[in-house]
Amino acid sequence: MLETGQLIPINFKGRKFNAVVIDPNGLGEGRPPVGIGYRGMSLHTDEPAQTFVDRVSEIEGINVLKLPSGKTFRVSE
């Protein structure tokens, strides 16, 4: 059973990450939304963590990480 804050290993595009569970059933039964944090993104992308911090902005009252591609991802604390 998953718990909020639990670290779990995930595979994405052939790479392994440790991610933190945000909500155990947030996307349906047994399907948690997960996060890896700025430091985790930095470790797996070879970009400094500050680059990700600088890309966070507020859109309609929600903090989002905006990628150069234009995709946005909600940021939680």
N, C-alpha and C positions, 0 to 999 in steps of 0.2 A: 504494500500500500504506500502510495506517495504522500508526502507531507510538505506543506509550504516551507520553503527555505532549504529543503533537502537538495544536496548535490547529486546529479545523475550524469552518467556518461551518455553522450549522443554522438551519432555519426551524421555528417552532413557533407555531401559531395566528396566522399572518400577521406574526410578528415575527422578526427576524434576531438571532442570538446567536453569539458565539464561544464554543465549548466545548472542553474538553480531553479527549482520549481517555484513558480509564482502562485499558481492556484491548481491543486491536484486534479480538478475536474473542469477547469475553465473552458475547455474546448469540447467538452463531452466526457462521458464516463471513461476515466483512465487516460485522458488526453490533456495533459497540462500545458499551458503556455510556459515557456522557459526563458531565461535570460542568461547572458554570459558576462555582462559588465564591460566597462571601458577597458580594464586591464586585460580581460580575456580576449576582447576583440583585438587589442594591440598585439598580444602574443601570437595570434593566429593570422594576422594580416600584415605584419611588419610595418604598421603605421603607429606613430606615437599615440598614446592614450589622449593626449591633449588635442589631437586632430579630431577625435570623436566628440570630445567635450565642446570644441568650438563649433561643431556642426549641429548642436542641439539648439532648437529654437521653439518658440511657442506659437502654435496655430490653433485658433479658436479656443484658447484657454488650456490646451493640452501640450505638454512638452513632447517634441518629436525629434528624432535623429533623421536629418535629411541627407541622403546620399547624393553624390554627383549625378547619378542616373535620374534623380528626381523622386525615387522611392522614399517613403517616410515610414518610420517605425516608432511606435509610442515608447516613451522613456518613462520608467517608474523608478522610484527611489528605494 
